[in-house]
Structures are given as structure tokens and as C-alpha cells.
Amino acid sequence: MAIVIVVLIPRAGLTISEPMAWFLTPVIVWIVTALATWLLPPLFIKKKVAERRA
């Protein structure tokens, strides 16, 4: 839905004309979000544990 909104804003400067781009954009966003969800929490937890032990 966000892709449609961005494309409809006339001065945003973004155009998506290829059908494959409409498919790949949400997939790429999903992959990046999934990786961030899996990789970032352990980093923050590791910092908190180190702070509490110190």
C-alpha cells in the first residue's frame, strides 16, 4: 500500500513502471525487515547483559 501512495505523489520523484518492480519491492522490504528483526535484538540484548555484569 505504501508503494502505491508514494507512486501517486506527483513530486516524490519515484516511478515504478515495470511489473517485476511491483513484485520485487515488497519482497526486498520484507527481507530487510526480517533480517533486522533477527539480527538487531541479539546485539541490543548483548549490550544490556554486558552493562548489567559490569
KAGI-V348943 format. One record per backbone hydrogen bond with DSSP energy under -0.5 kcal/mol. CO is the residue of the C=O (numbers start at 1). NH is the residue of the N-H. Records with the same first field share a line. If there is no record, write none. Layout:
CO->NH, NH
This chain:
1->5
2->6
3->7
4->8
5->9
6->9
8->10
9->12
15->17
18->22
19->23
20->24
21->25
22->26
23->27
24->28
25->29
26->30
27->31
28->32
29->33
30->34
31->35
32->36
33->37
34->38
35->39
36->40
39->43
40->43, 44
41->45
42->46
43->47
44->48
45->49
46->50
47->51
48->52
49->53
50->54
